[in-house]
């Protein structure tokens, strides 16, 4: 067992030779199957970025993509977070079928919470998704952190692990769409370093799009002043997202209502991902993301 584990570390260490570096910034792409050989699906690469010049007890930022998204798709935001002193992991996880595909027409008001509990923690509370415990967000994150700690022991990745669970108090959680809903649920259930939501949650049910009960429980274990959020005024579910942010108790001055036109217009709802995804995020004349001031306001003063 030990020999096979060491062999796995050597495989990942070899892949690290292909990292890109800009000054002291280093990024890694590590497929989940390299961390856990039993992984057979949802195997796009995790994306890890950090500034190796920044030392000490820095917070980790966990970013969870939206449905069908990829961690690398939000690398601009990840880089900005690394500039601000976070170590960043964009995590590949089981994101289909999405909560929004399963629960709005389900008569059980607790549908979305149960799906999120199974997808985040591996709890066997619903049969609506077939996620295995080892595929949960917690399991994937801990497995990745353990391997990173072996490959980069000087970074101290183990400080973000508490036994078999993430040490959430040292971790800021963020995400887009379904991933933002996961981040919100984690932060409500467990005290985290900071919460940064992009265009979600909008968990609802029924003709009137009644908010799911878990959303109306407020900020929960994470204090309200650590919650930040953004959405575009023209995205299809803007009204539900705005209601959800209010029900969660996010301070109004921590909510960024975005208004710029997307750089590219893909799909039926082109505004939805334009607040953080590389492709549709609008750009300044010099090519930098136009929402850098919004990202900075949500990222800073966390440590």
DOTOR-68659 format. One record per atom (N, C-alpha, C): residue in three letters; z, y, x. Coordinates in steps of 0.2 Angstrom, whole numbers, padded with zeros to 4 digits, always signed. Layout:
ALAZYX/...
END
This chain:
UNK+0000-0006+0004/UNK+0000+0000+0000/UNK+0000+0006+0004/UNK+0004+0006+0010/UNK+0005+0012+0014/UNK-0002+0013+0018/UNK-0005+0007+0020/UNK-0011+0007+0024/UNK-0016+0010+0020/UNK-0017+0008+0013/UNK-0022+0010+0009/UNK-0021+0018+0007/UNK-0015+0020+0007/UNK-0014+0027+0005/UNK-0016+0031+0011/UNK-0014+0029+0017/UNK-0016+0033+0023/UNK-0024+0033+0024/UNK-0027+0027+0022/UNK-0034+0027+0022/UNK-0037+0033+0018/UNK-0034+0033+0012/UNK-0036+0038+0007/UNK-0035+0045+0010/UNK-0030+0047+0013/UNK-0029+0053+0016/UNK-0034+0055+0022/UNK-0036+0050+0026/UNK-0041+0051+0031/UNK-0048+0052+0027/UNK-0049+0049+0022/UNK-0056+0051+0018/UNK-0056+0058+0016/UNK-0050+0060+0013/UNK-0050+0067+0011/UNK-0050+0072+0017/UNK-0047+0070+0022/UNK-0046+0074+0028/UNK-0054+0075+0031/UNK-0057+0070+0030/UNK-0064+0070+0033/UNK-0068+0075+0028/UNK-0067+0075+0022/UNK-0071+0079+0017/UNK-0069+0086+0019/UNK-0063+0088+0021/UNK-0061+0095+0023/UNK-0065+0098+0028/UNK-0069+0094+0032/UNK-0073+0097+0037/UNK-0079+0101+0034/UNK-0080+0100+0028/UNK-0086+0103+0025/UNK-0083+0109+0021/UNK-0077+0111+0022/UNK-0074+0117+0018/UNK-0078+0123+0020/UNK-0078+0128+0015/UNK-0080+0135+0017/UNK-0075+0139+0019/UNK-0076+0144+0023/UNK-0070+0148+0025/UNK-0073+0155+0026/UNK-0069+0160+0024/UNK-0071+0167+0024/UNK-0065+0170+0027/UNK-0065+0172+0034/UNK-0059+0174+0037/UNK-0054+0169+0037/UNK-0048+0170+0034/UNK-0042+0165+0034/UNK-0042+0162+0027/UNK-0047+0163+0023/UNK-0048+0160+0016/UNK-0051+0153+0017/UNK-0048+0148+0014/UNK-0051+0141+0015/UNK-0051+0138+0008/UNK-0057+0135+0006/UNK-0058+0131+0000/UNK-0059+0124+0001/UNK-0057+0120-0004/UNK-0058+0113-0004/UNK-0060+0111-0011/UNK-0065+0106-0010/UNK-0067+0102-0017/UNK-0065+0095-0016/UNK-0061+0092-0020/UNK-0059+0086-0020/UNK-0059+0082-0027/UNK-0063+0077-0027/UNK-0064+0073-0033/UNK-0058+0070-0035/UNK-0056+0069-0041/UNK-0051+0065-0043/UNK-0051+0058-0041/UNK-0057+0055-0041/UNK-0057+0048-0039/UNK-0055+0047-0032/UNK-0055+0053-0028/UNK-0053+0052-0021/UNK-0046+0052-0020/UNK-0042+0055-0025/UNK-0035+0055-0026/UNK-0032+0049-0029/UNK-0036+0047-0034/UNK-0034+0041-0038/UNK-0040+0036-0039/UNK-0040+0031-0036/UNK-0046+0026-0036/UNK-0047+0023-0043/UNK-0042+0024-0047/UNK-0043+0021-0054/UNK-0047+0026-0059/UNK-0048+0032-0056/UNK-0051+0037-0060/UNK-0059+0036-0061/UNK-0061+0035-0067/UNK-0068+0033-0068/UNK-0072+0038-0073/UNK-0068+0043-0075/UNK-0071+0048-0079/UNK-0068+0055-0078/UNK-0072+0060-0080/UNK-0069+0067-0079/UNK-0068+0068-0071/UNK-0073+0067-0067/UNK-0072+0066-0060/UNK-0076+0072-0056/UNK-0077+0077-0060/UNK-0079+0083-0056/UNK-0074+0086-0051/UNK-0076+0089-0046/UNK-0071+0091-0041/UNK-0066+0096-0043/UNK-0059+0094-0041/UNK-0054+0100-0041/UNK-0056+0105-0036/UNK-0054+0111-0037/UNK-0056+0117-0033/UNK-0049+0120-0030/UNK-0048+0120-0024/UNK-0042+0122-0021/UNK-0044+0128-0016/UNK-0041+0134-0017/UNK-0042+0139-0012/UNK-0036+0143-0010/UNK-0035+0145-0004/UNK-0029+0148-0002/UNK-0031+0152+0004/UNK-0026+0157+0006/UNK-0027+0161+0012/UNK-0022+0158+0016/UNK-0024+0155+0022/UNK-0020+0152+0026/UNK-0015+0157+0030/UNK-0017+0163+0030/UNK-0013+0168+0034/UNK-0007+0170+0030/UNK-0007+0168+0024/UNK-0001+0170+0020/UNK+0004+0164+0020/UNK+0010+0165+0022/UNK+0015+0160+0023/UNK+0021+0161+0018/UNK+0025+0156+0018/UNK+0031+0156+0015/UNK+0031+0153+0008/UNK+0035+0155+0004/UNK+0036+0152-0003/UNK+0032+0155-0008/UNK+0026+0154-0008/UNK+0021+0158-0012/UNK+0020+0154-0019/UNK+0019+0157-0024/UNK+0018+0153-0030/UNK+0011+0150-0030/UNK+0011+0144-0034/UNK+0004+0141-0035/UNK+0001+0143-0042/UNK-0005+0144-0042/UNK-0008+0146-0048/UNK-0013+0140-0050/UNK-0011+0137-0056/UNK-0015+0131-0059/UNK-0020+0134-0064/UNK-0026+0133-0063/UNK-0031+0135-0068/UNK-0034+0129-0071/UNK-0035+0129-0078/UNK-0037+0124-0082/UNK-0044+0126-0085/UNK-0049+0123-0084/UNK-0056+0126-0087/UNK-0056+0124-0094/UNK-0061+0127-0097/UNK-0062+0126-0105/UNK-0066+0119-0105/UNK-0068+0118-0112/UNK-0071+0111-0113/UNK-0078+0111-0110/UNK-0079+0106-0106/UNK-0085+0105-0103/UNK-0086+0109-0097/UNK-0081+0113-0095/UNK-0081+0117-0089/UNK-0079+0114-0083/UNK-0080+0117-0077/UNK-0079+0114-0071/UNK-0074+0119-0067/UNK-0070+0117-0063/UNK-0065+0121-0059/UNK-0069+0126-0055/UNK-0075+0124-0052/UNK-0078+0129-0047/UNK-0081+0134-0051/UNK-0082+0134-0058/UNK-0085+0139-0062/UNK-0081+0146-0062/UNK-0075+0145-0060/UNK-0071+0151-0060/UNK-0068+0153-0053/UNK-0073+0151-0048/UNK-0070+0152-0041/UNK-0069+0160-0040/UNK-0073+0164-0043/UNK-0072+0172-0042/UNK-0064+0174-0043/UNK-0062+0171-0049/UNK-0055+0173-0051/UNK-0050+0169-0046/UNK-0052+0163-0044/UNK-0048+0159-0040/UNK-0047+0163-0033/UNK-0052+0166-0031/UNK-0052+0169-0024/UNK-0048+0176-0025/UNK-0049+0179-0031/UNK-0045+0185-0032/UNK-0037+0184-0032/UNK-0036+0178-0035/UNK-0029+0176-0035/UNK-0026+0174-0028/UNK-0030+0171-0024/UNK-0028+0170-0017/UNK-0027+0176-0013/UNK-0032+0181-0014/UNK-0031+0188-0011/UNK-0024+0190-0013/UNK-0022+0189-0019/UNK-0015+0192-0022/UNK-0009+0188-0020/UNK-0010+0182-0016/UNK-0005+0179-0013/UNK-0003+0172-0016/UNK-0008+0170-0021/UNK-0007+0163-0024/UNK-0010+0158-0020/UNK-0008+0152-0020/UNK-0012+0146-0018/UNK-0014+0143-0025/UNK-0021+0142-0025/UNK-0024+0141-0032/UNK-0027+0134-0032/UNK-0026+0131-0038/UNK-0029+0124-0039/UNK-0033+0125-0046/UNK-0039+0124-0046/UNK-0043+0123-0052/UNK-0043+0116-0053/UNK-0040+0113-0059/UNK-0039+0106-0060/UNK-0045+0103-0065/UNK-0048+0098-0063/UNK-0052+0094-0067/UNK-0048+0090-0071/UNK-0049+0090-0078/UNK-0044+0086-0082/UNK-0049+0083-0088/UNK-0046+0079-0092/UNK-0049+0076-0098/UNK-0050+0082-0103/UNK-0056+0084-0105/UNK-0056+0090-0109/UNK-0061+0089-0115/UNK-0063+0083-0116/UNK-0067+0081-0122/UNK-0064+0074-0125/UNK-0064+0074-0132/UNK-0066+0079-0136/UNK-0061+0085-0136/UNK-0063+0091-0138/UNK-0058+0097-0137/UNK-0054+0097-0143/UNK-0048+0100-0142/UNK-0043+0102-0148/UNK-0047+0105-0154/UNK-0051+0110-0152/UNK-0055+0114-0157/UNK-0060+0109-0161/UNK-0062+0104-0158/UNK-0067+0099-0161/UNK-0063+0094-0166/UNK-0057+0093-0164/UNK-0053+0088-0168/UNK-0049+0091-0174/UNK-0045+0096-0172/UNK-0040+0098-0177/UNK-0041+0103-0182/UNK-0046+0108-0182/UNK-0046+0113-0187/UNK-0047+0110-0194/UNK-0050+0104-0195/UNK-0052+0101-0202/UNK-0047+0095-0203/UNK-0042+0094-0198/UNK-0037+0089-0199/UNK-0031+0092-0204/UNK-0029+0088-0209/UNK-0024+0091-0213/UNK-0017+0092-0210/UNK-0016+0088-0205/UNK-0009+0088-0201/UNK-0009+0095-0197/UNK-0004+0099-0199/UNK-0003+0105-0195/UNK-0001+0104-0188/UNK+0002+0098-0186/UNK+0004+0097-0180/UNK-0001+0094-0175/UNK-0007+0093-0178/UNK-0013+0090-0174/UNK-0014+0092-0167/UNK-0015+0099-0167/UNK-0016+0102-0160/UNK-0010+0101-0155/UNK-0004+0101-0158/UNK+0001+0101-0153/UNK+0002+0093-0150/UNK+0000+0089-0155/UNK+0001+0082-0153/UNK-0005+0080-0148/UNK-0011+0083-0149/UNK-0016+0082-0144/UNK-0015+0085-0137/UNK-0012+0091-0138/UNK-0010+0094-0131/UNK-0004+0090-0128/UNK+0000+0088-0131/UNK+0006+0084-0128/UNK+0003+0078-0125/UNK-0002+0074-0128/UNK-0005+0068-0125/UNK-0009+0070-0119/UNK-0013+0076-0119/UNK-0017+0078-0114/UNK-0013+0081-0108/UNK-0008+0084-0109/UNK-0004+0087-0104/UNK+0001+0082-0100/UNK+0005+0079-0105/UNK+0010+0075-0102/UNK+0009+0067-0102/UNK+0004+0065-0106/UNK+0003+0058-0107/UNK+0007+0055-0112/UNK+0010+0059-0116/UNK+0014+0056-0121/UNK+0010+0053-0127/UNK+0012+0047-0129/UNK+0009+0043-0134/UNK+0011+0045-0141/UNK+0008+0051-0143/UNK+0010+0054-0149/UNK+0005+0054-0154/UNK-0001+0053-0152/UNK-0007+0053-0157/UNK-0013+0048-0154/UNK-0016+0045-0159/UNK-0022+0041-0157/UNK-0029+0045-0158/UNK-0028+0051-0159/UNK-0035+0055-0160/UNK-0038+0056-0153/UNK-0035+0055-0148/UNK-0038+0055-0141/UNK-0036+0049-0138/UNK-0040+0047-0133/UNK-0039+0041-0129/UNK-0036+0042-0122/UNK-0034+0048-0121/UNK-0032+0050-0114/UNK-0026+0045-0112/UNK-0027+0042-0106/UNK-0022+0038-0103/UNK-0017+0042-0099/UNK-0011+0039-0099/UNK-0005+0043-0095/UNK-0007+0045-0088/UNK-0011+0041-0085/UNK-0012+0043-0078/UNK-0018+0048-0077/UNK-0021+0049-0083/UNK-0026+0055-0084/UNK-0023+0061-0086/UNK-0017+0062-0087/UNK-0014+0068-0090/UNK-0014+0073-0085/UNK-0014+0080-0087/UNK-0014+0085-0083/UNK-0008+0085-0078/UNK-0002+0083-0080/UNK+0003+0082-0075/UNK+0002+0077-0070/UNK+0000+0071-0072/UNK-0002+0066-0067/UNK-0007+0068-0062/UNK-0012+0071-0064/UNK-0018+0073-0060/UNK-0015+0078-0055/UNK-0011+0083-0057/UNK-0009+0088-0053/UNK-0004+0086-0048/UNK+0001+0081-0050/UNK+0005+0079-0045/UNK+0002+0074-0040/UNK-0003+0070-0042/UNK-0007+0066-0037/UNK-0010+0070-0032/UNK-0014+0076-0034/UNK-0017+0080-0030/UNK-0013+0084-0025/UNK-0007+0086-0027/UNK-0002+0089-0023/UNK+0001+0085-0018/UNK+0002+0079-0019/UNK+0004+0074-0014/UNK-0001+0073-0009/UNK-0007+0072-0011/UNK-0012+0071-0005/UNK-0013+0077-0001/UNK-0013+0083-0005/UNK-0014+0089-0001/UNK-0008+0090+0004/UNK-0002+0088+0002/UNK+0003+0089+0007/UNK+0003+0084+0013/UNK-0001+0079+0012/UNK-0002+0075+0018/UNK-0007+0077+0022/UNK-0012+0080+0019/UNK-0018+0083+0023/UNK-0016+0090+0026/UNK-0012+0094+0023/UNK-0010+0100+0025/UNK-0003+0101+0025/UNK+0001+0097+0029/UNK+0008+0098+0029/UNK+0011+0104+0030/UNK+0008+0109+0034/UNK+0011+0115+0036/UNK+0011+0120+0030/UNK+0007+0118+0025/UNK+0007+0123+0019/UNK+0013+0122+0014/UNK+0015+0116+0014/UNK+0021+0114+0010/UNK+0019+0113+0003/UNK+0014+0109+0001/UNK+0012+0108-0006/UNK+0018+0104-0010/UNK+0022+0101-0006/UNK+0027+0097-0010/UNK+0032+0101-0013/UNK+0032+0108-0011/UNK+0037+0112-0015/UNK+0035+0113-0022/UNK+0029+0111-0024/UNK+0027+0112-0031/UNK+0028+0105-0035/UNK+0032+0101-0032/UNK+0033+0094-0035/UNK+0040+0093-0036/UNK+0042+0091-0042/UNK+0049+0089-0043/UNK+0049+0082-0046/UNK+0050+0077-0041/UNK+0050+0070-0043/UNK+0043+0068-0045/UNK+0042+0066-0051/UNK+0036+0064-0053/UNK+0032+0069-0058/UNK+0035+0075-0058/UNK+0033+0080-0062/UNK+0031+0086-0058/UNK+0027+0091-0060/UNK+0026+0097-0056/UNK+0033+0101-0057/UNK+0034+0105-0052/UNK+0040+0110-0052/UNK+0037+0116-0055/UNK+0037+0117-0062/UNK+0034+0122-0066/UNK+0036+0129-0064/UNK+0043+0129-0062/UNK+0046+0136-0061/UNK+0042+0139-0055/UNK+0039+0136-0051/UNK+0035+0138-0045/UNK+0028+0139-0046/UNK+0026+0138-0052/UNK+0019+0137-0054/UNK+0017+0142-0059/UNK+0012+0146-0058/UNK+0009+0151-0063/UNK+0003+0147-0067/UNK+0003+0147-0073/UNK-0002+0143-0077/UNK-0007+0148-0080/UNK-0014+0146-0080/UNK-0019+0150-0082/UNK-0025+0145-0085/UNK-0029+0148-0088/UNK-0035+0144-0091/UNK-0039+0148-0095/UNK-0045+0145-0097/UNK-0050+0147-0101/UNK-0051+0143-0107/UNK-0051+0146-0113/UNK-0052+0142-0119/UNK-0047+0136-0120/UNK-0050+0130-0121/UNK-0045+0124-0121/UNK-0040+0124-0116/UNK-0042+0126-0110/UNK-0037+0126-0104/UNK-0032+0131-0105/UNK-0034+0137-0108/UNK-0029+0142-0109/UNK-0024+0140-0114/UNK-0026+0136-0119/UNK-0021+0133-0124/UNK-0017+0128-0121/UNK-0019+0124-0116/UNK-0015+0120-0112/UNK-0009+0124-0108/UNK-0012+0129-0105/UNK-0007+0133-0101/UNK-0002+0137-0105/UNK-0004+0139-0111/UNK+0001+0142-0116/UNK+0006+0137-0118/UNK+0004+0131-0120/UNK+0009+0126-0122/UNK+0014+0124-0116/UNK+0011+0123-0110/UNK+0015+0122-0105/UNK+0021+0127-0104/UNK+0019+0133-0104/UNK+0023+0139-0103/UNK+0028+0140-0109/UNK+0026+0138-0115/UNK+0031+0138-0120/UNK+0036+0133-0120/UNK+0034+0127-0117/UNK+0039+0121-0117/UNK+0043+0121-0110/UNK+0041+0124-0105/UNK+0044+0124-0099/UNK+0043+0131-0095/UNK+0049+0134-0092/UNK+0048+0140-0089/UNK+0044+0140-0083/UNK+0039+0144-0083/UNK+0034+0144-0077/UNK+0034+0151-0074/UNK+0031+0152-0068/UNK+0031+0158-0064/UNK+0027+0164-0068/UNK+0022+0162-0071/UNK+0018+0167-0075/UNK+0013+0164-0079/UNK+0010+0167-0084/UNK+0005+0164-0089/UNK-0001+0169-0089/UNK-0007+0167-0088/UNK-0013+0171-0089/UNK-0018+0167-0093/UNK-0019+0170-0099/UNK-0023+0166-0104/UNK-0030+0170-0105/UNK-0035+0166-0105/UNK-0042+0169-0107/UNK-0045+0166-0113/UNK-0045+0170-0118/UNK-0048+0168-0125/UNK-0046+0161-0128/UNK-0039+0161-0128/UNK-0036+0155-0132/UNK-0029+0156-0131/UNK-0024+0152-0135/UNK-0026+0147-0140/UNK-0028+0151-0146/UNK-0032+0147-0150/UNK-0034+0148-0157/UNK-0032+0143-0162/UNK-0028+0138-0160/UNK-0026+0132-0164/UNK-0025+0134-0171/UNK-0029+0131-0176/UNK-0028+0133-0183/UNK-0030+0127-0187/UNK-0028+0128-0194/UNK-0030+0123-0198/UNK-0031+0126-0205/UNK-0035+0122-0209/UNK-0036+0125-0216/UNK-0042+0130-0217/UNK-0044+0131-0223/UNK-0049+0136-0225/UNK-0047+0143-0222/UNK-0040+0145-0222/UNK-0038+0151-0220/UNK-0037+0152-0213/UNK-0038+0147-0209/UNK-0037+0146-0202/UNK-0030+0148-0200/UNK-0025+0145-0204/UNK-0018+0146-0202/UNK-0017+0144-0195/UNK-0013+0148-0192/UNK-0011+0146-0185/UNK-0007+0140-0185/UNK-0008+0136-0180/UNK-0004+0129-0179/UNK+0004+0131-0178/UNK+0008+0127-0181/UNK+0015+0129-0180/UNK+0018+0130-0173/UNK+0015+0126-0168/UNK+0017+0127-0161/UNK+0016+0134-0159/UNK+0010+0137-0161/UNK+0009+0144-0159/UNK+0013+0149-0161/UNK+0016+0148-0167/UNK+0020+0153-0171/UNK+0028+0153-0168/UNK+0029+0148-0163/UNK+0036+0147-0161/UNK+0037+0152-0155/UNK+0032+0156-0153/UNK+0033+0162-0148/UNK+0033+0159-0141/UNK+0035+0163-0137/UNK+0034+0162-0130/UNK+0039+0156-0127/UNK+0044+0154-0131/UNK+0047+0148-0129/UNK+0051+0149-0122/UNK+0051+0145-0118/UNK+0055+0144-0112/UNK+0053+0150-0106/UNK+0047+0152-0107/UNK+0045+0157-0102/UNK+0045+0164-0105/UNK+0049+0169-0102/UNK+0050+0175-0104/UNK+0044+0179-0106/UNK+0044+0183-0111/UNK+0038+0186-0114/UNK+0035+0191-0108/UNK+0039+0194-0104/UNK+0036+0198-0099/UNK+0032+0195-0094/UNK+0032+0188-0094/UNK+0028+0184-0089/UNK+0021+0182-0092/UNK+0020+0184-0098/UNK+0014+0182-0102/UNK+0009+0187-0102/UNK+0002+0185-0100/UNK-0003+0190-0100/UNK-0009+0186-0103/UNK-0014+0190-0106/UNK-0019+0187-0109/UNK-0025+0192-0110/UNK-0031+0189-0111/UNK-0037+0193-0112/UNK-0042+0189-0117/UNK-0046+0193-0120/UNK-0051+0190-0124/UNK-0056+0195-0125/UNK-0063+0193-0127/UNK-0068+0198-0129/UNK-0068+0200-0136/UNK-0069+0207-0137/UNK-0069+0209-0144/UNK-0074+0206-0149/UNK-0080+0203-0145/UNK-0085+0201-0149/UNK-0086+0193-0150/UNK-0081+0190-0147/UNK-0082+0183-0147/UNK-0080+0180-0154/UNK-0083+0174-0156/UNK-0082+0172-0163/UNK-0075+0171-0165/UNK-0071+0169-0161/UNK-0064+0168-0164/UNK-0059+0174-0162/UNK-0062+0180-0161/UNK-0058+0185-0158/UNK-0052+0187-0163/UNK-0053+0186-0169/UNK-0048+0188-0174/UNK-0042+0183-0174/UNK-0044+0177-0173/UNK-0039+0171-0173/UNK-0035+0172-0166/UNK-0039+0173-0161/UNK-0035+0174-0154/UNK-0030+0179-0154/UNK-0032+0185-0157/UNK-0028+0191-0157/UNK-0022+0189-0161/UNK-0022+0186-0167/UNK-0017+0184-0171/UNK-0012+0179-0167/UNK-0015+0174-0163/UNK-0012+0169-0159/UNK-0007+0173-0154/UNK-0011+0178-0150/UNK-0007+0181-0145/UNK-0001+0185-0148/UNK-0002+0188-0154/UNK+0004+0191-0157/UNK+0009+0186-0159/UNK+0007+0181-0162/UNK+0012+0176-0164/UNK+0016+0173-0158/UNK+0013+0172-0153/UNK+0016+0170-0147/UNK+0021+0175-0144/UNK+0020+0181-0146/UNK+0025+0186-0143/UNK+0023+0189-0137/UNK+0016+0189-0135/UNK+0014+0192-0129/UNK+0014+0200-0130/UNK+0017+0203-0126/UNK+0018+0211-0126/UNK+0011+0214-0127/UNK+0010+0218-0132/UNK+0003+0221-0133/UNK+0000+0224-0127/UNK+0004+0227-0123/UNK+0001+0230-0117/UNK+0000+0225-0111/UNK+0001+0219-0113/UNK-0001+0213-0108/UNK-0007+0210-0110/UNK-0010+0212-0116/UNK-0016+0209-0119/UNK-0022+0214-0117/UNK-0027+0211-0114/UNK-0033+0215-0112/UNK-0039+0213-0117/UNK-0041+0218-0120/UNK-0047+0217-0125/UNK-0053+0219-0121/UNK-0057+0214-0119/UNK-0063+0215-0115/UNK-0069+0218-0120/UNK-0073+0222-0117/UNK-0079+0225-0121/UNK-0085+0225-0118/UNK-0086+0223-0111/UNK-0092+0224-0108/UNK-0097+0218-0110/UNK-0103+0219-0109/UNK-0108+0214-0111/UNK-0109+0209-0105/UNK-0109+0202-0107/UNK-0110+0197-0102/UNK-0116+0198-0098/UNK-0115+0196-0092/UNK-0121+0196-0087/UNK-0126+0191-0089/UNK-0125+0186-0091/UNK-0129+0181-0094/UNK-0127+0179-0101/UNK-0131+0177-0106/UNK-0130+0176-0112/UNK-0132+0169-0114/UNK-0127+0164-0113/UNK-0128+0157-0114/UNK-0125+0155-0120/UNK-0128+0150-0124/UNK-0125+0147-0130/UNK-0124+0152-0136/UNK-0121+0149-0141/UNK-0120+0153-0147/UNK-0115+0158-0147/UNK-0110+0158-0142/UNK-0104+0162-0142/UNK-0104+0165-0134/UNK-0109+0169-0132/UNK-0109+0171-0125/UNK-0103+0175-0123/UNK-0100+0178-0127/UNK-0094+0182-0125/UNK-0088+0178-0123/UNK-0088+0172-0125/UNK-0081+0168-0125/UNK-0079+0167-0118/UNK-0084+0165-0113/UNK-0082+0164-0106/UNK-0083+0170-0102/UNK-0085+0176-0104/UNK-0087+0181-0100/UNK-0081+0185-0097/UNK-0075+0183-0099/UNK-0069+0187-0095/UNK-0067+0184-0089/UNK-0070+0178-0087/UNK-0068+0174-0081/UNK-0073+0170-0078/UNK-0077+0167-0081/UNK-0082+0162-0079/UNK-0087+0166-0074/UNK-0089+0163-0068/UNK-0093+0166-0064/UNK-0100+0169-0067/UNK-0103+0165-0070/UNK-0110+0166-0073/UNK-0110+0172-0078/UNK-0106+0172-0083/UNK-0107+0178-0088/UNK-0103+0184-0086/UNK-0098+0183-0082/UNK-0094+0189-0080/UNK-0098+0195-0078/UNK-0097+0201-0081/UNK-0101+0207-0079/UNK-0100+0209-0072/UNK-0105+0212-0069/UNK-0104+0214-0062/UNK-0105+0221-0061/UNK-0101+0224-0056/UNK-0102+0231-0054/UNK-0109+0231-0049/UNK-0111+0237-0048/UNK-0117+0238-0044/UNK-0117+0234-0037/UNK-0111+0233-0034/UNK-0110+0230-0028/UNK-0109+0222-0029/UNK-0110+0220-0035/UNK-0110+0213-0036/UNK-0103+0210-0037/UNK-0098+0214-0037/UNK-0091+0212-0038/UNK-0090+0211-0045/UNK-0085+0207-0048/UNK-0084+0206-0055/UNK-0081+0212-0058/UNK-0084+0214-0063/UNK-0082+0221-0066/UNK-0075+0220-0069/UNK-0072+0214-0070/UNK-0065+0214-0073/UNK-0060+0213-0068/UNK-0062+0214-0061/UNK-0056+0214-0056/UNK-0050+0218-0058/UNK-0051+0224-0061/UNK-0044+0228-0062/UNK-0040+0224-0068/UNK-0043+0221-0072/UNK-0040+0217-0077/UNK-0037+0211-0074/UNK-0040+0207-0070/UNK-0038+0201-0067/UNK-0032+0203-0062/UNK-0032+0209-0059/UNK-0027+0211-0055/UNK-0021+0213-0058/UNK-0021+0216-0064/UNK-0016+0218-0068/UNK-0012+0211-0071/UNK-0016+0206-0072/UNK-0013+0200-0075/UNK-0010+0196-0069/UNK-0012+0196-0063/UNK-0010+0192-0058/UNK-0004+0195-0054/UNK-0004+0202-0053/UNK+0001+0205-0048/UNK+0008+0205-0051/UNK+0012+0207-0046/UNK+0019+0208-0047/UNK+0023+0201-0050/UNK+0019+0196-0048/UNK+0022+0189-0050/UNK+0027+0187-0045/UNK+0027+0190-0039/UNK+0031+0187-0034/UNK+0033+0193-0029/
END
